[in-house]
Amino acid sequence: MLFVALAADGRTVSLAGAERWEREGLMRLKRQEPFFCPACRQEVVLRSGRYRLPHFAHRKGAACPVEHEPESERHLTGKRDLFAWLIRQGMEAKLEPYLPAIKQRPDVLFRHGPHLYALEYQCSTIDESLFRERNDGYRLLGIRPLWVLGAHHLRRSPKYSGEVQLSRFQWLFAHRAPHSVVPHIWYYSPETKRFIRLFRPLPLSVQRTLAVVDSIPLSSFSFPDWMAPCPLPLPSEFWERWLERKKQWRRTFPLYPNQTVRRICADFYQAGIVPSLFPTEAGWPVPRGYLWETAPFIWQTYVLLFLLGKTGRPATAVSLFQWLDDKIRTGRLVPRRLPLVGRDTYREAVGEYLHWLSLLGYLRREEGDQLHLVKPLSFPSTVDQMIHQDAALLEQIHQTSALSCYWSTLEFGRVEKMSRKQEKMNGMVNNNSCIDYLDKEHSR
């Protein structure tokens, strides 16, 4: 379904706002047929009704190369709302412009400052390959892609509004604002005329995520607001919820033995660790933890297993990442694919975790990029003891002044300063020498 078509003489005809026209005006326009699709040049027909927005549609059986999925009334209404929202702000915007160089038709193309943006309102589920293809096409023309999901995709926990279920499809839409460490996902509801912003996601598992979610009326929000980092902190009950989930990991993880879980449990047992009694020092949130699809207690335990296996021998960042890469190749660990976030990889999350361990006094760098565990990990013998130690370590984290930068980044209170520090650390992680930076920060 289209709002924009070509008349027989080549004129552009737009039906945006046509629901407010008199019926006679629509009938008069309809008598001017034929109309044609700007992309495939096949004939389209003008349709309208009591409960549907006026629009153009291809005839039955027509195949248009830029129509990849059926378009719903929700999508039609949503892209009209977003187009009108930009126009009201005085922006130069076009609805459904066809870009022949890449054979794509964004919902809205607009300019803000020096940049050209393609705004896509996505209501149906599409393949990741098609999603990447569209983004690559826009970038080829120097256009920045922005995506908004239909609000019907958002699934919130009935018990705790800060816990959401994010599918792999939804994670594809994670953007990151300038000077921001963590991503956000935007949703729009044409029924309520509100944006829903999900930000600061801290994953618990493949699909379960703790996040901050707020709702903003379209009428009171501007595009610069849309692009700015959100200053809202984590909710006060966040840590209580995190420890509750950690308790659940301990009690339920071994009970669902698919092939991957069996392999992970075998690795833990081989290292002398009962899976439900993984170290207290594993399973904590880090700002870039979203770069892992695997639950934090699993990937962090693998980091600790590597360090424990090197007791008395030198361990390096290079060998640590080789170890983790092997676990990724065998399917034990899974990094998250986020095509809109940038070039960050799981190594940034690992670097943050190593930083966290060093600030708590567990990790020290010796020569070069060698890593050395200098403080014993906690291995109580029962789940109840482990739960008690989880709470005790959280209290220690709260009271450790050296961890103030960790809190600032996690809580997003020092956005610009921390983002520059983290970018510096990220470069060192990618060069396999992140510990140089960690030790400098620890010694300040």
Phi, psi and chi 1 to 4 in degrees:
 res  aa     phi    psi   chi1   chi2   chi3   chi4
   1 MET       -  139.5  -65.9 -170.6  -73.6      -
   2 LEU  -129.0  150.0  -55.1  168.0      -      -
   3 PHE   -93.0  -23.3  -81.2  123.6      -      -
   4 VAL  -119.4  133.2  177.5      -      -      -
   5 ALA  -142.6  173.1      -      -      -      -
   6 LEU  -106.7  136.6  -61.5  176.0      -      -
   7 ALA   -78.6  170.8      -      -      -      -
   8 ALA   -61.0  -27.5      -      -      -      -
   9 ASP   -91.0    8.2   59.2    3.7      -      -
  10 GLY    92.0   -5.0      -      -      -      -
  11 ARG   -68.5  146.8  -71.5  179.9  -62.2  108.8
  12 THR   -84.6  130.7  -62.8      -      -      -
  13 VAL  -118.0  123.3  179.1      -      -      -
  14 SER  -115.2  136.6  174.8      -      -      -
  15 LEU  -104.0   10.3  -65.4  177.2      -      -
  16 ALA   -61.3  121.3      -      -      -      -
  17 GLY    85.9    1.2      -      -      -      -
  18 ALA   -68.5  -14.7      -      -      -      -
  19 GLU   -65.5  -15.2   68.9  -82.7    5.9      -
  20 ARG   -94.5   -2.9  -64.7 -172.2  -64.2  -87.7
  21 TRP   -74.0  158.0  -63.5    0.5      -      -
  22 GLU   -68.5  149.0  -65.4  -69.6  -22.5      -
  23 ARG   -58.3  -36.3  178.7  171.3  175.4   77.8
  24 GLU   -63.3  -34.6 -179.8   54.5   34.4      -
  25 GLY   -62.9  -41.6      -      -      -      -
  26 LEU   -66.3  -41.5  -82.1  172.4      -      -
  27 MET   -64.3  -39.0  -67.7  -61.9   98.8      -
  28 ARG   -64.4  -40.8 -171.1  163.9   52.1 -110.8
  29 LEU   -66.5  -39.5 -179.4   62.0      -      -
  30 LYS   -63.4  -31.9 -167.7  168.4 -174.6  178.0
  31 ARG   -70.5  -10.4  -72.7 -166.9  -68.8  -89.8
  32 GLN   -85.7    2.9  -64.0  176.7   18.3      -
  33 GLU   -52.1  155.0  -68.9 -178.1  -27.2      -
  34 PRO   -88.5  161.1   32.5  -36.1      -      -
  35 PHE  -121.3  157.8  -59.3  104.5      -      -
  36 PHE  -134.3  147.4  -58.8   92.4      -      -
  37 CYS   -69.2  129.2  170.7      -      -      -
  38 PRO   -64.1  -21.1  -22.0   33.6      -      -
  39 ALA   -89.6  -55.7      -      -      -      -
  40 CYS   -99.1   -9.5   64.9      -      -      -
  41 ARG    64.2   13.8  -58.4  -57.8  170.1  120.6
  42 GLN   -81.4  158.9  -63.6 -177.8   77.0      -
  43 GLU   -70.5  139.5 -172.7  174.5  -13.8      -
  44 VAL  -123.5  157.2  -67.7      -      -      -
  45 VAL  -115.6  147.7  -66.9      -      -      -
  46 LEU   -84.9  127.1 -166.9  161.1      -      -
  47 ARG  -126.5  144.6  -67.9  178.5  178.2  168.5
  48 SER  -155.3  163.0   63.2      -      -      -
  49 GLY  -168.0  177.7      -      -      -      -
  50 ARG   -64.8  -35.4  179.8  176.1  -61.4  179.9
  51 TYR  -113.5    6.3  -57.1  108.7      -      -
  52 ARG  -124.5  146.2  -57.8 -159.9   71.4 -180.0
  53 LEU   -68.9  142.5  -69.0  173.0      -      -
  54 PRO   -59.3  136.1  -22.7   33.9      -      -
  55 HIS  -159.6  168.0   63.1  -83.0      -      -
  56 PHE  -101.8  147.2  -64.4  105.5      -      -
  57 ALA  -141.2  144.1      -      -      -      -
  58 HIS   -67.1  153.0  -73.3   83.0      -      -
  59 ARG   -70.9  155.0  -66.7 -170.9 -179.6  -82.4
  60 LYS   -56.5  131.9 -171.8  175.2 -179.2  178.9
  61 GLY    91.2   -9.5      -      -      -      -
  62 ALA   -72.7  144.2      -      -      -      -
  63 ALA  -117.5  109.9      -      -      -      -
  64 CYS  -101.5  128.7 -178.8      -      -      -
  65 PRO   -66.7  -17.3   23.0  -33.0      -      -
  66 VAL  -102.7    1.4  -61.6      -      -      -
  67 GLU  -100.8  104.5  -70.0 -166.1  -10.7      -
  68 HIS   -99.2  -18.4  -59.1  -74.3      -      -
  69 GLU  -149.1  154.8   70.5  -89.3   -1.9      -
  70 PRO   -59.7  144.3  -18.4   29.6      -      -
  71 GLU  -105.1  129.2 -171.7  164.3  -13.0      -
  72 SER   -94.9  167.6   64.1      -      -      -
  73 GLU   -61.5  -34.8 -171.9   74.5   12.4      -
  74 ARG   -61.5  -43.8  175.0 -174.1  -76.8  130.9
  75 HIS   -66.4  -41.5 -179.7  -98.9      -      -
  76 LEU   -60.5  -45.4 -156.6   64.3      -      -
  77 THR   -67.5  -41.5  -54.8      -      -      -
  78 GLY   -63.0  -45.5      -      -      -      -
  79 LYS   -71.0  -30.1   68.0  179.4  175.2 -177.9
  80 ARG   -64.6  -42.9  177.2 -152.6   60.6 -175.7
  81 ASP   -62.4  -43.6  -69.9   -8.6      -      -
  82 LEU   -68.6  -37.3  -65.0  174.2      -      -
  83 PHE   -62.7  -47.8  171.6   69.0      -      -
  84 ALA   -63.8  -35.5      -      -      -      -
  85 TRP   -60.6  -43.3  173.5   64.3      -      -
  86 LEU   -70.5  -40.8  -66.7  166.6      -      -
  87 ILE   -61.4  -40.7  -68.5  -65.6      -      -
  88 ARG   -62.2  -23.3  -75.9 -164.0  -60.1  -90.1
  89 GLN   -88.9    6.8  -62.0  173.6   61.9      -
  90 GLY    77.9   20.8      -      -      -      -
  91 MET   -87.6  149.6  -66.6 -166.6 -168.2      -
  92 GLU   -77.9  108.4  177.5 -170.2  -12.3      -
  93 ALA  -137.4  146.5      -      -      -      -
  94 LYS  -126.0  138.5  -69.4 -174.4  176.5 -178.9
  95 LEU   -93.3  125.6 -176.9   64.1      -      -
  96 GLU    53.6   46.6  -58.8  175.2  -12.9      -
  97 PRO   -74.6  136.6   30.8  -35.7      -      -
  98 TYR   -88.1  130.4  178.0   59.7      -      -
  99 LEU  -108.8   93.6  -53.0  175.9      -      -
 100 PRO   -62.6  -27.9   19.6  -30.2      -      -
 101 ALA   -62.4  -30.3      -      -      -      -
 102 ILE  -120.3    1.6   55.9  173.5      -      -
 103 LYS    55.8   46.7  -63.0 -178.9  179.5  178.5
 104 GLN  -131.3  155.5  -68.8  178.2 -144.2      -
 105 ARG  -134.9   93.8 -179.0  173.9   55.6 -148.7
 106 PRO   -65.9  156.8   25.8  -33.6      -      -
 107 ASP   -62.3  -45.5  -70.5  -30.2      -      -
 108 VAL  -141.4  135.5 -176.1      -      -      -
 109 LEU  -115.5  127.4 -173.2   69.9      -      -
 110 PHE  -148.0  161.8   69.2   99.5      -      -
 111 ARG  -113.7  136.5 -174.9  176.2  -63.2  -79.7
 112 HIS  -138.0  116.6  177.4   68.2      -      -
 113 GLY    63.0 -136.2      -      -      -      -
 114 PRO   -83.5   -2.8   31.1  -34.3      -      -
 115 HIS  -107.1  147.7  -57.4  -59.0      -      -
 116 LEU  -106.3  131.7 -162.1   59.8      -      -
 117 TYR  -121.5  144.2  -65.2   91.6      -      -
 118 ALA  -108.3  116.7      -      -      -      -
 119 LEU  -101.1  121.3 -179.3   58.3      -      -
 120 GLU  -115.8  128.3  -66.2  -84.2   19.3      -
 121 TYR  -104.1  110.7  178.7   54.9      -      -
 122 GLN  -107.7  114.7 -169.2   65.0   39.7      -
 123 CYS  -102.7  -35.4  -69.7      -      -      -
 124 SER   -93.8  164.2   60.0      -      -      -
 125 THR   -85.1  133.2  -57.8      -      -      -
 126 ILE  -125.3  161.3   58.5  173.7      -      -
 127 ASP   -68.9  148.4  -70.7  -21.6      -      -
 128 GLU   -60.0  -36.5 -179.1 -180.0  -18.4      -
 129 SER   -62.2  -40.8   58.6      -      -      -
 130 LEU   -69.4  -38.2  177.1   57.9      -      -
 131 PHE   -59.7  -47.2 -179.3   80.1      -      -
 132 ARG   -66.1  -38.8  -71.4  179.2  177.8  -87.1
 133 GLU   -61.3  -43.0 -179.4 -176.0  -35.4      -
 134 ARG   -63.9  -45.0  -72.1 -173.1 -176.6  177.9
 135 ASN   -63.1  -42.0  -72.3  -55.7      -      -
 136 ASP   -62.1  -38.9  -69.5  -15.9      -      -
 137 GLY   -62.5  -46.5      -      -      -      -
 138 TYR   -61.8  -44.7  -67.3  135.9      -      -
 139 ARG   -64.5  -31.6  -71.4  170.8  177.6  145.8
 140 LEU   -59.4  -31.2 -173.0   66.0      -      -
 141 LEU   -96.3    7.5  -61.4 -176.9      -      -
 142 GLY    76.3   21.2      -      -      -      -
 143 ILE  -100.5  135.7  -61.6  170.9      -      -
 144 ARG   -90.5  119.2  -61.5 -173.2  172.6 -166.2
 145 PRO   -80.0  136.5   26.6  -31.0      -      -
 146 LEU  -128.2  133.0  -62.3  173.9      -      -
 147 TRP  -122.8  140.5  -66.7   78.4      -      -
 148 VAL  -126.8  129.4  179.6      -      -      -
 149 LEU   -89.8  150.1  -86.0  168.4      -      -
 150 GLY   -63.0  136.7      -      -      -      -
 151 ALA   -62.8  -18.5      -      -      -      -
 152 HIS   -67.5  -14.9   59.4  -73.4      -      -
 153 HIS   -75.6  -23.1  -75.5  -74.0      -      -
 154 LEU   -76.3  125.4 -175.7   60.1      -      -
 155 ARG  -119.3  113.9  -62.8  -73.9 -177.4  -92.4
 156 ARG  -105.2  147.8  -57.4  173.5   76.6  165.0
 157 SER   -65.4  134.8  167.4      -      -      -
 158 PRO   -68.8  -18.8   23.2  -31.7      -      -
 159 LYS   -93.3  -27.8  -64.0 -178.8  179.3  178.6
 160 TYR  -148.3  114.0  175.2   56.2      -      -
 161 SER   -66.0  -19.2   61.4      -      -      -
 162 GLY   -85.0    2.3      -      -      -      -
 163 GLU  -110.7  127.6 -177.8  173.5  -31.3      -
 164 VAL  -127.5  161.2  -62.4      -      -      -
 165 GLN  -108.2  113.2 -176.2  171.7  -27.0      -
 166 LEU  -112.5  118.6  -65.2 -179.4      -      -
 167 SER   -76.1  167.0   64.0      -      -      -
 168 ARG   -57.9  -35.2  -73.7  175.9  175.1  169.2
 169 PHE   -61.1  -46.3  169.5   70.3      -      -
 170 GLN   -65.8  -36.0  -70.8 -175.8   69.1      -
 171 TRP   -62.0  -26.7  -88.6  107.4      -      -
 172 LEU   -58.5  -25.6  -68.0  174.9      -      -
 173 PHE   -91.6    6.8  -65.1   78.9      -      -
 174 ALA   -69.2  121.8      -      -      -      -
 175 HIS  -103.7  169.8  -65.4   74.5      -      -
 176 ARG  -133.7  124.7 -155.0  164.2   61.9 -177.3
 177 ALA   -71.0  156.6      -      -      -      -
 178 PRO   -55.3  141.0  -24.0   33.6      -      -
 179 HIS    62.9   24.9  -50.9  -61.4      -      -
 180 SER  -114.2  138.0  168.3      -      -      -
 181 VAL   -81.2  -36.2  174.0      -      -      -
 182 VAL  -116.0  158.4  -65.8      -      -      -
 183 PRO   -90.1  173.5   33.2  -34.0      -      -
 184 HIS  -140.6  156.5   53.3  -92.5      -      -
 185 ILE  -125.3  133.3  -58.8  174.3      -      -
 186 TRP  -104.7  139.1  -75.0   97.3      -      -
 187 TYR  -125.6  157.4  -57.6   82.1      -      -
 188 TYR  -139.7  136.9  177.1   67.4      -      -
 189 SER  -111.6  108.8  168.6      -      -      -
 190 PRO   -68.4  -18.9   21.3  -29.2      -      -
 191 GLU   -72.2  -41.0  -67.9   82.2   11.0      -
 192 THR  -102.3   -7.0   63.1      -      -      -
 193 LYS    56.6   47.1  -51.0  -60.0 -178.2 -170.2
 194 ARG  -134.1  142.2  -61.5  178.2   76.2   91.7
 195 PHE   -80.8  146.5  -80.3  121.7      -      -
 196 ILE  -120.5  124.8  -60.5  172.3      -      -
 197 ARG  -111.7  121.8  172.0  173.6   50.0 -174.2
 198 LEU  -108.5  121.8 -177.6  149.9      -      -
 199 PHE  -142.8  169.7   55.2   99.9      -      -
 200 ARG    51.9   50.9 -150.7  154.5  -36.2  125.6
 201 PRO   -71.1  130.7   27.5  -32.9      -      -
 202 LEU  -123.8   97.2  -66.3  165.1      -      -
 203 PRO   -66.2  144.7  -19.0   32.1      -      -
 204 LEU  -102.2  -29.3  -61.5  162.4      -      -
 205 SER  -159.6 -165.8   63.6      -      -      -
 206 VAL   -55.8  -42.8  174.5      -      -      -
 207 GLN  -118.1  -26.3  -65.5 -162.6   -2.8      -
 208 ARG   -82.1  131.3  -63.2  -74.6  179.3 -177.9
 209 THR  -143.1  136.2  -60.4      -      -      -
 210 LEU   -88.4  137.3  -64.5 -179.8      -      -
 211 ALA  -157.3  165.2      -      -      -      -
 212 VAL   -96.6  129.4  179.4      -      -      -
 213 VAL  -127.8  126.4 -177.5      -      -      -
 214 ASP  -134.4  163.6   68.4  -16.8      -      -
 215 SER  -124.3  132.9  174.2      -      -      -
 216 ILE  -131.2  128.9  -47.8  138.3      -      -
 217 PRO   -62.6  136.9  -19.2   30.6      -      -
 218 LEU   -57.4  -35.7 -173.7   68.4      -      -
 219 SER   -70.6  -18.9   58.4      -      -      -
 220 SER  -113.5   22.1   61.8      -      -      -
 221 PHE  -131.4  141.3 -154.5   58.5      -      -
 222 SER  -115.1  165.7   69.8      -      -      -
 223 PHE   -64.3  -41.6 -178.7   69.0      -      -
 224 PRO   -56.9  -36.8  -28.5   37.2      -      -
 225 ASP   -63.3  -40.1  -66.2  -27.6      -      -
 226 TRP   -61.2  -34.7 -160.7   84.1      -      -
 227 MET   -87.0  -15.6  -68.2  -66.9  -73.2      -
 228 ALA   -79.3  147.9      -      -      -      -
 229 PRO   -61.0  147.9  -18.9   30.5      -      -
 230 CYS   -89.6  128.3 -178.6      -      -      -
 231 PRO   -84.8   -3.1   32.0  -34.4      -      -
 232 LEU   -66.1  136.1  -66.3  177.2      -      -
 233 PRO   -80.6  172.0   32.8  -36.5      -      -
 234 LEU   -62.7  148.3  -69.7  171.1      -      -
 235 PRO   -64.6  153.8   20.2  -30.3      -      -
 236 SER   -61.1  -28.4   56.9      -      -      -
 237 GLU   -87.6    7.0   64.3  -88.2   22.1      -
 238 PHE   -56.4  -51.3  167.6   78.1      -      -
 239 TRP   -68.2  -35.3  -74.6  105.3      -      -
 240 GLU   -60.5  -42.1  177.6 -175.3   -9.3      -
 241 ARG   -68.1  -39.1 -169.2   64.3 -176.5  175.0
 242 TRP   -63.0  -46.1 -173.6  -86.0      -      -
 243 LEU   -65.0  -33.2  -72.7 -175.4      -      -
 244 GLU   -63.5  -42.2 -176.4   61.4   33.7      -
 245 ARG   -68.1  -36.6  -82.5  -62.6  179.3  177.9
 246 LYS   -63.7  -38.7 -163.8  171.6 -179.1 -175.2
 247 LYS   -61.6  -40.9 -174.4 -169.4  -57.1 -177.1
 248 GLN   -66.3  -38.1 -172.3  172.9  -15.7      -
 249 TRP   -56.1  -46.5  -69.8  -25.0      -      -
 250 ARG   -64.2  -36.0  -65.2 -168.1 -177.2  -76.8
 251 ARG   -88.0  -21.1  -71.5  177.4  168.9  164.6
 252 THR  -119.9  -20.7   63.7      -      -      -
 253 PHE   -53.5  -49.1  173.0   63.5      -      -
 254 PRO   -71.2   -7.3  -14.6   30.9      -      -
 255 LEU   -82.6   -7.8  -58.1 -179.4      -      -
 256 TYR  -121.4   73.3  -58.1   96.4      -      -
 257 PRO   -82.6   73.2   30.5  -31.7      -      -
 258 ASN   -76.3 -179.3   58.6   35.2      -      -
 259 GLN   -60.7  -42.0 -175.8  176.7   17.0      -
 260 THR   -66.1  -44.0  -60.4      -      -      -
 261 VAL   -61.8  -39.7  169.6      -      -      -
 262 ARG   -62.3  -40.6  -75.7 -164.8  -66.3  -90.1
 263 ARG   -65.0  -42.9  -71.9  176.2  176.7  176.1
 264 ILE   -64.7  -45.9  -66.8  169.2      -      -
 265 CYS   -60.5  -39.2  -72.0      -      -      -
 266 ALA   -61.6  -41.0      -      -      -      -
 267 ASP   -63.5  -41.7  -71.6  -14.4      -      -
 268 PHE   -64.7  -47.1  -74.5   15.2      -      -
 269 TYR   -61.5  -40.6  -81.4  121.6      -      -
 270 GLN   -60.4  -30.9 -172.4  174.1    0.0      -
 271 ALA   -87.0    3.8      -      -      -      -
 272 GLY    83.3   20.6      -      -      -      -
 273 ILE  -114.6  122.4  -62.4  174.4      -      -
 274 VAL   -69.1  128.1  176.5      -      -      -
 275 PRO   -51.2  -39.8  -30.1   36.3      -      -
 276 SER   -74.0  -11.7   60.0      -      -      -
 277 LEU  -111.3   37.6  -59.2  178.5      -      -
 278 PHE   -58.7  156.5   59.4   85.1      -      -
 279 PRO   -57.9  145.4  -21.7   30.9      -      -
 280 THR   -56.1  -31.9  -57.0      -      -      -
 281 GLU   -75.7   -3.3  -66.1   77.4   11.8      -
 282 ALA  -103.2  153.2      -      -      -      -
 283 GLY    90.3   41.4      -      -      -      -
 284 TRP  -120.2  149.7  -64.8   92.6      -      -
 285 PRO   -74.9  140.3   27.9  -34.0      -      -
 286 VAL  -128.0  151.0  -66.6      -      -      -
 287 PRO   -53.7  -39.3  -28.5   36.1      -      -
 288 ARG  -100.0   24.1  -71.8 -176.2  174.6   86.5
 289 GLY   -61.0  -20.0      -      -      -      -
 290 TYR   -64.2  -12.9   60.7   84.3      -      -
 291 LEU   -75.6   -6.3  -66.4  168.0      -      -
 292 TRP  -108.0  135.5  -78.1  107.6      -      -
 293 GLU   -83.8  -31.2 -170.8  173.0  -73.9      -
 294 THR   -66.2  143.2  -57.5      -      -      -
 295 ALA   -57.1  144.7      -      -      -      -
 296 PRO   -60.4  -33.5   -1.3   -2.4      -      -
 297 PHE   -67.4  -26.4   82.2   92.2      -      -
 298 ILE   -78.1  -53.8  -62.9  174.9      -      -
 299 TRP   -67.7  -32.3   70.3  -99.6      -      -
 300 GLN   -72.4  -34.9  -69.9  174.8   16.0      -
 301 THR   -64.0  -37.8  -63.3      -      -      -
 302 TYR   -63.4  -38.3  -90.0  111.7      -      -
 303 VAL   -60.7  -44.3  171.0      -      -      -
 304 LEU   -68.2  -36.9  -64.4  176.4      -      -
 305 LEU   -60.5  -40.1  -72.3 -178.0      -      -
 306 PHE   -62.2  -46.6  171.0   81.4      -      -
 307 LEU   -66.6  -38.7  -64.3  172.3      -      -
 308 LEU   -64.7  -36.1  -73.6  167.7      -      -
 309 GLY   -70.8  -13.1      -      -      -      -
 310 LYS  -104.4   13.1  -62.8  -66.5 -177.4  177.9
 311 THR   -56.3  125.4  -57.2      -      -      -
 312 GLY    85.0   -6.8      -      -      -      -
 313 ARG  -126.7  154.9  -67.0  177.3  -68.1  157.6
 314 PRO   -69.2  136.7   23.5  -33.0      -      -
 315 ALA  -120.2  139.5      -      -      -      -
 316 THR  -122.1  160.7   66.0      -      -      -
 317 ALA   -61.5  -36.1      -      -      -      -
 318 VAL   -59.3  -49.7  172.7      -      -      -
 319 SER   -70.1  -31.5   55.0      -      -      -
 320 LEU   -62.1  -46.3  168.9   60.7      -      -
 321 PHE   -69.9  -30.9  -68.9  129.0      -      -
 322 GLN   -64.6  -40.8  -71.2  172.8  -16.5      -
 323 TRP   -60.9  -47.4  157.1  -90.0      -      -
 324 LEU   -68.1  -38.1  -65.6  174.6      -      -
 325 ASP   -60.5  -36.8  -74.8  -18.5      -      -
 326 ASP   -65.9  -38.8  179.2   66.3      -      -
 327 LYS   -67.5  -31.8  -57.3  -54.2  174.0 -172.4
 328 ILE   -69.1  -44.1  -68.6  170.2      -      -
 329 ARG   -60.9  -33.5  -80.7 -168.0  -64.3  -89.0
 330 THR   -91.4    4.7   57.6      -      -      -
 331 GLY    83.8    2.9      -      -      -      -
 332 ARG   -72.6  -35.6  -71.0  164.5  168.8   83.5
 333 LEU  -120.2  144.8  -61.2  178.1      -      -
 334 VAL  -133.6  113.4 -177.6      -      -      -
 335 PRO   -71.4  156.1  -11.4   25.6      -      -
 336 ARG   -90.8  139.7 -161.0 -178.9  -61.2  -79.6
 337 ARG   -94.7  116.9  -63.2 -170.8  -62.3  -91.5
 338 LEU  -130.5   85.4  -58.8  173.2      -      -
 339 PRO   -65.2  -18.8   19.0  -29.7      -      -
 340 LEU   -97.9   -6.6  -61.2  179.3      -      -
 341 VAL   -83.3  -27.0  163.2      -      -      -
 342 GLY   123.9 -154.4      -      -      -      -
 343 ARG   -94.3    5.1  -69.0  175.6  -68.8  179.1
 344 ASP   -60.4  143.8  -76.2   -1.1      -      -
 345 THR  -126.3  178.1   69.8      -      -      -
 346 TYR   -56.3  -21.8   78.1   86.8      -      -
 347 ARG   -63.2  -30.5  -65.8 -173.3  175.7 -164.3
 348 GLU   -63.2  -41.0  -84.6   70.3   34.7      -
 349 ALA   -66.0  -40.6      -      -      -      -
 350 VAL   -63.7  -41.4  174.0      -      -      -
 351 GLY   -59.3  -41.1      -      -      -      -
 352 GLU   -64.9  -38.7  -71.5  176.0  -23.3      -
 353 TYR   -66.9  -41.9 -177.9   55.4      -      -
 354 LEU   -62.1  -39.2  -64.7  176.2      -      -
 355 HIS   -58.5  -47.3 -173.4 -169.7      -      -
 356 TRP   -59.4  -45.6 -177.1   83.8      -      -
 357 LEU   -63.0  -38.9  -70.6  171.8      -      -
 358 SER   -68.4  -37.8   70.1      -      -      -
 359 LEU   -68.8  -26.4  -66.9  175.8      -      -
 360 LEU   -87.7   -0.2  -78.6  171.1      -      -
 361 GLY    87.5   10.0      -      -      -      -
 362 TYR   -84.7  -26.7  -71.3   93.5      -      -
 363 LEU  -126.0  139.5 -169.8   67.4      -      -
 364 ARG  -138.5  143.6 -173.7 -179.4   71.0 -131.7
 365 ARG   -94.4  139.1  175.5 -135.7  176.8 -169.7
 366 GLU  -106.1 -105.9  -66.7 -174.4  -19.5      -
 367 GLU   -98.5  144.5  -64.2 -179.8    3.3      -
 368 GLY    60.5 -128.3      -      -      -      -
 369 ASP  -110.8   30.3   67.7  -15.8      -      -
 370 GLN   -73.5  140.5  -68.9 -176.6    4.0      -
 371 LEU  -111.3  141.8  -44.9  175.6      -      -
 372 HIS  -144.4  123.7 -175.4   58.5      -      -
 373 LEU   -74.3  122.3  -92.8 -178.2      -      -
 374 VAL  -115.6    2.4  -66.2      -      -      -
 375 LYS  -139.7  131.1 -178.5  177.6  175.2 -179.5
 376 PRO   -65.5  144.8   22.6  -32.7      -      -
 377 LEU   -80.3  164.4  -57.2  176.5      -      -
 378 SER   -96.1  122.8  -54.6      -      -      -
 379 PHE  -132.1   70.8  -70.0   99.5      -      -
 380 PRO   -62.4  166.2  -22.6   34.9      -      -
 381 SER   -95.6  -10.9   56.5      -      -      -
 382 THR  -131.3  160.1   68.6      -      -      -
 383 VAL   -63.8  -39.3  170.9      -      -      -
 384 ASP   -62.2  -42.4  -73.1  -19.7      -      -
 385 GLN   -62.6  -39.7  -71.6  178.8   12.9      -
 386 MET   -65.5  -40.8 -163.7   61.1   93.7      -
 387 ILE   -63.0  -40.1  -69.3  169.5      -      -
 388 HIS   -62.9  -40.6  174.5   74.9      -      -
 389 GLN   -71.3  -31.4  -71.5 -143.4   -4.0      -
 390 ASP   -58.5  -46.3  -74.0  -19.9      -      -
 391 ALA   -65.8  -37.9      -      -      -      -
 392 ALA   -66.5  -39.1      -      -      -      -
 393 LEU   -68.5  -36.5 -177.4   54.9      -      -
 394 LEU   -61.0  -41.3  176.2   59.3      -      -
 395 GLU   -63.0  -39.6 -174.7   61.5   28.5      -
 396 GLN   -63.4  -40.5 -179.7 -173.5  -13.0      -
 397 ILE   -60.5  -43.8  -67.0  169.2      -      -
 398 HIS   -61.1  -34.6  -83.1  -66.9      -      -
 399 GLN   -93.5   -4.1  -64.9  177.8   -1.1      -
 400 THR   -89.0  109.7  -57.8      -      -      -
 401 SER   -63.1  -30.6   58.5      -      -      -
 402 ALA   -63.9  -17.3      -      -      -      -
 403 LEU   -91.3   10.9  -78.8  167.7      -      -
 404 SER   -60.5  -36.3   59.6      -      -      -
 405 CYS   -69.7  -33.1   58.2      -      -      -
 406 TYR   -62.6  -47.4  164.2   75.4      -      -
 407 TRP   -61.4  -42.1  -73.5  111.2      -      -
 408 SER   -60.5  -43.2  -64.0      -      -      -
 409 THR   -70.2  -44.3  -49.9      -      -      -
 410 LEU   -64.4  -40.5 -158.0   63.7      -      -
 411 GLU   -84.6  -11.6  -65.9  -74.6  -17.9      -
 412 PHE    68.6   28.7 -134.4   45.0      -      -
 413 GLY   -84.1  -22.4      -      -      -      -
 414 ARG  -124.5   65.8  -66.2  165.5   59.2 -166.4
 415 VAL   -59.8  -58.9 -178.9      -      -      -
 416 GLU   -67.0  -46.3  -65.4 -173.8    5.7      -
 417 LYS   -62.4  -46.0 -174.7  173.6 -178.5 -178.9
 418 MET   -68.8  -33.9  -78.3  -50.8  -58.6      -
 419 SER   -65.1  -37.1   67.3      -      -      -
 420 ARG   -67.5  -40.4  -71.1 -164.4  -64.8  -90.7
 421 LYS   -63.4  -44.0  -74.0 -174.2  175.5 -177.8
 422 GLN   -67.0  -36.3  -67.4  -63.9   -1.6      -
 423 GLU   -63.0  -38.7  -71.0  -58.0  -35.9      -
 424 LYS   -63.5  -43.4 -177.6  176.9  179.0 -177.5
 425 MET   -64.5  -39.7 -175.3  179.0   75.2      -
 426 ASN   -59.5  -41.7  -70.4   -9.6      -      -
 427 GLY   -61.5  -36.9      -      -      -      -
 428 MET   -72.0  -35.1  -66.9 -177.9  175.2      -
 429 VAL   -61.2  -44.8  168.9      -      -      -
 430 ASN   -67.2  -21.5  -74.3  -34.2      -      -
 431 ASN   -94.3   10.2  -70.3  -32.1      -      -
 432 ASN    60.9   27.7  -63.1  -43.1      -      -
 433 SER  -136.1   35.8   58.4      -      -      -
 434 CYS   -63.0  -24.2   62.2      -      -      -
 435 ILE   -70.3  -22.9  -54.8  -54.8      -      -
 436 ASP   -54.1  -46.0  -71.8  -27.7      -      -
 437 TYR   -70.3  -41.5  173.0   70.9      -      -
 438 LEU   -60.7  -43.8  -56.2 -176.7      -      -
 439 ASP   -66.4  -38.0  -79.5   -4.9      -      -
 440 LYS   -62.5  -41.8  -71.6  177.0 -175.8  176.0
 441 GLU   -65.7  -38.7  -73.9  -64.7  -62.8      -
 442 HIS   -69.1  -31.0 -173.3   40.2      -      -
 443 SER   -83.0   -9.1   64.1      -      -      -
 444 ARG   -73.2      -  -71.7 -179.4 -179.7  175.9
